Amino acid sequence: MKPQETQFDQKEYKVISEYSGNKNYEIIEIISKKNTAKYEQYDSISKKIVIKSYYKSNDKAENTFETLKIDLLGNQSEKLKMTARILKDGTIWDWKYSVNWIINGDTTKYEYLKPLTNNEENDSAEWYKKFKELYANAQYVYIYMTDYYFKIEDKWYVVEAFKKSKELGLDIKKQYPPKEDQDVRMVELKDQFPDLYVPPVERDTSLIKQIKYTSTFFEKSDRGDAFNYSAGWWYFDIYMPGGDTLKIKRFASFRDPEMKLYKIPKELGGREDVLFIIQEPNEIHPEQVGGMYVIRPKNYKETPQYKEQEAKELEKEKMQKQKESQEAVRKRRSFLPDEK
């Protein structure tokens, strides 16, 4: 890939982790530059970005993995010391347990229920009858290896299926595939960073434009030029509403700057003037930092979008308090003796 050549002032460009922004826009670090940030998803119910983060530690006993909730302005609201798989319904799934933290804030690790009786476990015909019942009633079915996980009325059950399906001659995964599209809460975000391997005139440069690449590290391969390696500084212009251009630089391999861009669509509650950037770190090159960042208006609290959203949140909080108060009254009354 041949980088674009243009005249520019190198001093205008700053590493994003050291760049505070300009007079109209601020750049805020959400996840530390030492961290890898991955598996970003959008929670369509709570309107939060859910993302996993970790860093490599010399202490093998240290748990550096965590999952974070981030609002649409880049403010971190909650985090959980866990990075298990996230299912489409928002369940945090581990083969031993499930967690509802994304759904309702509950951090409890719930072990999976065993729905089979001794007779159903030992009798293939009875096992199959119960299996079909569970499958039919489940709003979500997740398959891991040979285990079926059924979500029924917000409770999770697990059934090991390999042995019995073999005895019954079933192609079980084909006959009973996963059910993951009936209860969808989590939305995969679309990376809007342009493909730098297409010709410059064909790239989408509405959000970001590559200005230059300058190599500062080179290794020649004895296997031929195709295997040569280079790393250096990428220079980008980022375009924000109102005509503002933020100039950043990024150290990375010549093959890929390893950046992602996300602008949450308006139909999902996002704003045109808020942009998220994720960078991949590389321990070979300390200059190649990671982390997650948001570019947003400095005066975002004064914008109509923010005031409208704040009013909605206050109303939601008020309704929740009323609901909790009514539930408390109901519980107190349940202890009172019946009037005769």
C-alpha positions in Angstrom: 0.0 0.0 0.0 1.5 3.3 -1.1 0.7 6.1 1.4 -0.7 9.4 0.1 1.8 12.2 -0.4 0.8 15.7 0.6 2.3 18.8 2.2 1.8 19.0 5.9 3.2 20.3 9.1 4.3 17.3 11.2 4.3 19.4 14.4 0.5 19.9 14.1 -0.1 16.1 14.7 -0.3 14.7 18.2 -0.6 11.2 19.7 -4.2 10.8 20.7 -3.4 9.7 24.3 -1.5 13.0 24.7 -4.0 15.2 22.8 -6.7 17.2 24.8 -8.5 18.5 21.7 -9.2 22.0 20.4 -11.4 24.9 21.4 -14.6 23.1 20.4 -13.9 19.4 20.9 -12.2 17.5 23.8 -10.5 14.1 23.6 -11.1 11.9 26.7 -9.3 8.7 27.5 -11.9 6.0 28.4 -9.7 3.0 28.6 -6.0 3.3 29.4 -3.4 3.4 26.6 -1.7 0.3 28.0 -4.9 -1.7 27.5 -6.3 -3.8 24.7 -10.0 -3.0 24.1 -12.0 -5.6 22.3 -15.5 -7.1 21.5 -17.3 -3.8 21.5 -21.1 -4.1 21.4 -24.1 -1.8 21.8 -26.8 -2.5 24.4 -29.9 -1.4 22.7 -32.0 -1.4 25.9 -29.7 0.6 28.3 -28.2 2.5 25.3 -24.6 1.8 26.6 -21.5 0.5 24.8 -20.3 -2.7 26.4 -16.6 -3.4 25.9 -13.9 -5.7 27.3 -10.5 -4.5 28.3 -7.3 -6.1 29.6 -3.5 -5.6 29.7 -0.6 -8.0 30.1 0.8 -8.1 33.6 4.1 -9.6 34.9 2.1 -10.9 37.8 0.4 -14.0 36.5 -2.0 -14.0 39.5 -3.3 -10.5 38.6 -6.7 -10.4 36.9 -6.5 -7.5 34.5 -9.7 -8.4 32.6 -12.8 -6.3 32.9 -16.0 -5.5 31.1 -17.2 -1.9 31.0 -20.4 0.0 30.4 -19.9 3.3 28.6 -22.6 5.9 27.8 -23.0 7.5 24.4 -20.9 10.5 25.5 -18.0 8.3 26.5 -18.6 8.4 30.3 -17.8 5.1 32.0 -20.7 4.1 34.2 -19.8 0.7 35.6 -17.2 -2.0 35.3 -17.0 -5.7 36.2 -13.9 -7.8 36.8 -15.0 -10.4 34.2 -14.7 -10.9 30.4 -16.7 -14.0 29.7 -18.7 -14.3 26.5 -21.6 -12.0 26.0 -24.7 -13.5 24.3 -27.1 -11.6 22.1 -29.7 -11.3 24.9 -27.1 -9.6 27.2 -26.3 -12.7 29.3 -22.6 -13.0 30.3 -22.0 -16.6 29.7 -19.5 -19.0 31.1 -19.7 -22.8 30.8 -20.1 -23.0 34.6 -22.4 -20.0 35.2 -24.3 -17.0 33.8 -24.3 -13.4 35.0 -27.1 -10.8 34.4 -24.9 -7.7 35.0 -25.6 -6.2 31.6 -29.3 -6.9 31.9 -30.0 -5.6 35.4 -26.7 -4.9 37.2 -26.7 -8.2 39.1 -23.2 -9.5 39.5 -24.2 -12.9 41.0 -22.8 -16.0 39.2 -25.8 -18.2 38.7 -25.1 -21.9 38.2 -27.1 -23.6 35.5 -30.1 -25.6 36.5 -30.2 -29.3 35.8 -33.8 -30.0 34.5 -33.6 -33.8 34.1 -34.8 -36.4 36.6 -32.9 -39.6 37.1 -35.3 -41.4 34.9 -34.9 -38.8 32.1 -31.1 -39.0 32.4 -31.1 -42.8 32.1 -33.9 -43.5 29.6 -33.1 -42.3 26.1 -36.8 -42.0 25.1 -37.6 -40.0 28.2 -34.5 -37.9 27.7 -35.5 -37.0 24.2 -39.0 -36.1 25.2 -37.7 -33.7 27.9 -35.1 -32.3 25.5 -37.7 -31.5 22.9 -39.9 -29.8 25.5 -37.0 -27.7 26.7 -36.1 -26.7 23.2 -39.7 -25.8 22.3 -40.1 -23.6 25.4 -36.7 -21.9 25.3 -36.6 -18.3 24.2 -32.8 -18.6 23.7 -30.7 -21.7 23.0 -27.0 -21.5 23.1 -24.8 -24.5 22.1 -21.3 -25.0 23.4 -19.4 -28.1 22.4 -22.0 -30.9 23.2 -24.0 -28.9 25.8 -27.3 -27.2 25.2 -28.1 -24.1 27.3 -31.8 -23.3 27.4 -33.1 -19.9 28.6 -36.7 -20.4 29.8 -38.5 -17.6 31.6 -35.2 -15.9 32.4 -33.7 -19.0 33.9 -30.9 -21.0 32.3 -30.8 -24.8 32.1 -28.0 -27.0 30.8 -28.3 -30.5 29.2 -25.4 -32.6 27.9 -26.5 -33.9 24.5 -23.7 -35.9 23.0 -24.2 -39.3 24.5 -28.0 -39.5 24.2 -28.1 -38.0 20.7 -25.6 -40.6 19.6 -27.7 -43.4 21.1 -30.8 -42.1 19.3 -29.0 -41.6 16.0 -29.7 -37.8 15.9 -27.8 -35.2 14.0 -28.7 -33.0 16.9 -27.0 -29.8 16.0 -28.6 -29.9 12.6 -32.1 -30.9 13.8 -32.0 -28.5 16.9 -29.8 -25.5 15.9 -29.2 -22.5 18.2 -32.0 -20.0 18.9 -30.2 -16.7 19.2 -32.4 -14.3 17.2 -35.6 -14.2 19.2 -34.2 -12.3 22.2 -31.7 -9.8 20.8 -30.4 -7.0 22.9 -26.8 -6.6 21.9 -25.9 -5.0 18.6 -22.6 -5.4 16.9 -21.0 -2.1 16.1 -19.8 -1.3 12.6 -16.1 -0.2 12.4 -16.1 2.9 10.3 -12.3 3.2 9.8 -11.7 3.2 6.0 -10.1 0.4 4.1 -6.6 1.7 3.4 -5.9 -1.0 0.8 -8.3 0.5 -1.7 -7.2 3.4 -3.9 -7.4 6.8 -2.1 -10.1 8.1 -4.5 -12.3 5.2 -3.6 -12.0 5.5 0.2 -14.6 6.9 2.5 -12.8 9.9 4.1 -15.9 11.5 5.6 -14.6 10.8 9.1 -10.9 10.4 8.8 -8.3 10.8 6.1 -4.8 9.4 5.9 -2.4 12.2 5.2 1.0 10.5 5.4 3.0 7.4 6.6 6.6 7.8 7.6 8.7 4.6 8.3 11.1 4.8 11.3 11.7 1.0 11.6 12.6 -1.4 8.9 13.6 -5.1 8.8 14.6 -6.7 5.5 13.6 -10.3 5.1 15.8 -13.0 3.4 12.6 -14.5 2.0 12.1 -11.6 -0.4 10.7 -8.0 -0.4 7.1 -9.2 0.1 8.2 -10.3 3.7 10.0 -7.0 4.6 8.6 -5.3 7.7 8.2 -1.6 8.4 6.7 0.4 11.2 6.4 4.1 11.7 4.1 7.1 12.1 0.7 7.4 10.5 -0.8 10.9 10.2 -4.6 11.4 10.1 -7.0 14.2 9.8 -10.3 13.6 11.7 -13.3 15.7 10.6 -15.9 16.7 13.1 -19.2 18.6 12.6 -18.8 22.4 12.5 -15.7 22.3 10.3 -13.3 21.2 13.0 -10.3 19.1 12.0 -8.3 17.2 14.7 -4.9 16.1 13.6 -3.5 12.9 15.2 -0.6 10.6 14.6 -0.3 6.9 15.4 2.7 4.6 15.5 2.0 1.2 13.9 3.0 -1.4 11.3 2.9 -0.2 7.7 0.4 -2.8 6.9 -2.3 -1.6 9.3 -2.6 1.3 11.8 -4.8 -1.0 13.9 -7.4 1.6 14.7 -11.2 1.4 14.8 -13.8 4.2 14.6 -17.3 4.2 15.8 -20.0 6.7 15.5 -23.3 5.4 17.1 -26.1 5.9 14.6 -28.8 8.4 15.5 -31.5 5.8 15.3 -29.7 4.0 18.2 -29.5 7.2 20.2 -26.0 8.4 19.0 -24.8 11.8 18.1 -23.1 13.1 15.0 -20.6 15.1 17.1 -19.4 12.2 19.2 -16.7 9.8 17.8 -15.1 6.8 19.5 -11.6 5.6 18.7 -10.1 2.2 19.7 -6.4 1.5 19.2 -4.5 -1.8 19.4 -1.3 -1.8 21.5 1.8 -3.7 20.5 4.4 -4.8 23.0 7.1 -5.0 20.3 6.8 -1.2 19.7 6.1 0.7 23.0 5.2 3.7 20.9 2.2 1.8 19.6 -0.3 2.5 22.4 -3.8 1.1 22.9 -6.8 2.3 24.7 -10.2 3.8 23.9 -11.0 7.5 23.4 -13.9 9.7 22.7 -14.0 12.9 20.8 -17.0 15.0 21.9 -18.0 18.7 22.2 -16.5 20.5 25.1 -19.9 22.1 25.9 -21.8 18.8 25.4 -23.8 19.5 28.6 -25.2 22.6 27.0 -26.4 21.0 23.8 -30.1 20.3 23.2 -29.4 16.5 22.8 -27.8 16.3 26.2 -30.6 18.2 28.0 -33.2 16.1 26.3 -31.5 12.9 27.3 -30.9 14.1 30.8 -34.6 14.9 31.2 -35.4 11.4 30.0 -33.0 9.9 32.5 -34.5 11.9 35.4 -38.0 10.8 34.4 -36.8 7.2 34.2 -35.2 7.5 37.7 -38.4 9.1 39.1 -40.6 6.3 37.7 -38.2 3.7 39.1 -38.4 5.2 42.6 -42.2 5.3 42.4 -42.2 1.7 41.4 -39.9 0.7 44.3 -42.0 2.8 46.7 -45.2 1.1 45.6 -43.5 -2.4 45.9 -42.4 -1.5 49.4 -45.9 -0.5 50.4 -47.3 -3.7 48.9 -44.8 -5.8 50.9 -45.7 -4.0 54.2 -49.4 -4.5 53.6 -48.8 -8.2 53.0 -47.8 -8.5 56.6 -50.9 -6.8 58.0 -53.7 -9.1 59.3 -56.8 -9.3 57.2 -59.6 -7.1 58.3 -62.7 -8.9 59.3 
